[in-house]
């Protein structure tokens, strides 16, 4: 690597700095995309690779379940999204069927439609997966802050099912102790 004749030449990019203008990210001149519109090339090798893999519906790398009753030293925050939910769609979750029934009852009470019910069930699946990842029996209320959508409805359904552990009140400071 130290001999110049052994190293492959690299592309160099010249960066121009204009004072007073916001810096922008460098963009390549040729950007192959997934669409054929506008002269862009299709990434056929990427599509073939993704098709051969198939959708991963129970990815063990996403929110792996912990042993029940384990205590965490620090609270863990998660970045939850719809993509995470899609990767755990076929994971068996304890109490999931009961939550689907409570979601239907909640929808009947509030008048929400089937598409909204499907989204609520996805968010409830995320909450149960985080519960299993923490090794708990109930969903902690602070987990609802990590859920991307419909937090109030998810909270109401979990409370209705008795699966929500409320956040304990903060201890009051002791004044006057010596």
TASUL-V455354 format. One record per pair of residues at least 12 apart in sequence whose ideal C-beta (glycine too) atoms are under 8 Angstrom apart, sorted by the first residue. I is the first residue (numbers start at 1). J is the second residue. If there is no record, write none. Layout:
BEGIN
I,J  I,J
END
This chain:
BEGIN
13,26  34,46  34,47  55,86  56,87  57,86  57,87  57,88  57,89  57,90  57,91  58,87  58,88  58,89  58,90  58,91  59,87  59,88  62,84  62,87  62,88  62,129  63,78  63,84  63,88  63,129  63,130  63,132  63,133  64,133  65,132  65,133  65,135  66,132  66,133  66,134  66,135  67,135  68,135  68,136  68,137  69,135  70,135  72,134  72,135  75,142  76,134  77,145  77,146  78,130  78,133  78,143  78,146  79,146  80,126  80,130  80,146  80,147  80,148  81,148  82,122  82,148  84,126  85,122  85,123  85,125  85,126  88,125  88,126  88,129  89,125  91,129  93,125  93,128  93,129  93,132  94,128  94,132  95,128  95,161  95,163  96,124  96,125  96,128  98,161  99,121  99,124  99,128  99,157  99,158  99,161  99,163  100,121  102,157  102,160  102,161  103,117  103,120  103,121  103,124  103,157  104,117  105,160  106,120  106,153  106,156  106,157  106,160  107,120  110,153  112,153  116,150  119,149  119,150  120,150  120,153  120,154  120,157  123,147  123,148  123,149  123,150  123,153  123,154  124,154  124,157  124,158  126,147  127,139  127,143  127,144  127,147  127,154  127,158  130,143  130,146  131,143  131,163  136,165  138,163  138,164  138,165  139,158  139,163  139,164  139,165  140,165  140,167  141,155  141,164  141,165  141,166  141,167  142,167  144,158
END
